[in-house]
Amino acid sequence: MTSLAGKSVLLIVGGGIAAYKVHELVRLLKTRGATVRIILTRAAEQFVTPLSLASLSGEKVYTSLFSLTDEVEMGHIQLSRAADLLVVAPATADLIAKMANGLADDLASTALLATDKRILVAPAMNVRMWRHPATMRNIETLQRDGVTLAGPSDGEMACGEFGPGRMAEPNEILTAIVDMLKPKAQPLAGRKVVITAGPTREPIDPVRFISNHSSGKQGYAIARAAVELGAETVLVSGPVSLPIPPGVQLMPVETAQEMLEICEGEMPADIAIFTAAVADWRVAAEAPEKIKKTGSGPPSLMLAENPDILATISRSAKRPRIVVGFAAETEHVTEHAVQKLKRKGCDLIVANDVSRDAGVFGGDRNTIHLVSATGVEDWPQMSKDDVAQKLMERLAQMLVPQQKTEE
């Protein structure tokens, strides 16, 4: 039985009939040696009492954001950050919606917004509520933000309907908690990883620019995976609308030239991964003022080639031990990627199809082909987070033999 001694869990109980199951969850956590503090939403108090949970946990149960006594004893910010893990069970549709949209109008939602720790959510709701497009959007948002799901399961519900939406059983939630709290292997501890992500913007005039559809999601997912493996992680990012992954040093840039300069300044590094969709061209001379319509047709723009960041770093005197490029292609994906590997001088190319029908730009899933000097490895379609995890684990394995040889 894996011990949770020394670990602290903040359990946030939402208002649903499944709340009765948290008594058993608290008992299981206490049996493993965990400290369990509990927040009840106002709706949850209709199903379970603070007294029963306080008796099981041996800790004060918190209910109000505006309790002067509670704020003096342990403020809501400290409450959310003192825990090693936040667990939301049951996570109602309303509570999930608040989390996904950053709302903070009670103690539970405020604690969730204020935390810098990992979050596990155990959804529980009517099958129709679970399948509603709004709930599905909110769940996708939470997963992109790094929230982990436990369930829901298929089963009979209190309303008499059957289907997905039933809260996972306490032992299943406990298994997920143990998995999230157990020490992770960190093969990249003490190693530095530099990652580029997102698009670049090449100005035409003060209000217009050349860019592309890159969302940055794959690069940000890789940065999260690198941190989890213990790496010092620098993320050189073009303009995107994504939260900064915890533990990542973000270096925001706009243009390809800025991205190159930052990357060169971050060398030496052990691994460099170039996921950014860098604009190949820029306007040779940016107009100092907004270009106006004159009635004589569109203006002529003289383009100049942008620096090749991947090739420059691959051939640098401070070349990282492993250099990985990305090839976003719309046709002949692997053929173009093989040619790119030879031209750029990198160790690996991660190729993917970004044609309109593929749904990669802005989407949450990816199908990649890993190209090396020894051949092409086709990976099945998976989430961008899973791609990131698998890629970083592969790179860590490649780095270890080099370290042993040098030692």
Buried (B, 14 or more C-beta within 10 A) or exposed (E): EEEBEEBBBBBBBBBBBBBEBBBBBBBBBBEBEBBBBBBBBEBBBEBBEBEBBBEBBEBBBBBBBEEEEBBEEEEBEEBBBBBBBBBBBBBBBBBBBBBBEEBBEBBBBBBBEBBEBBBBBBBBBBBEBBEBEEBEEBBEBBBBBBBBBBBBBEBEBEEEEEBBBBBBBBEBBBBBBBEBBEEEEBBBEEBBBBBBBBBBBBBBBEEBBBBBEBBBBBBBBBBBBBBBBBBBBBBBBBBBEBEEBEBBBBBBBBBBBBBBBBBEEBBEBBBBBBBBBBBBEBBEEEBEEEBEEEEEEEEEBEEEEBBBBBBBBBEBEEBBBBBBBBBBBEEEBBEBBBBBBEEBBBBBBBBBBBBEEBBBBEBBBBBBBBBBEEEBEEBEEBBBBBBBBBBBBBBBEBBEEEEEEEE
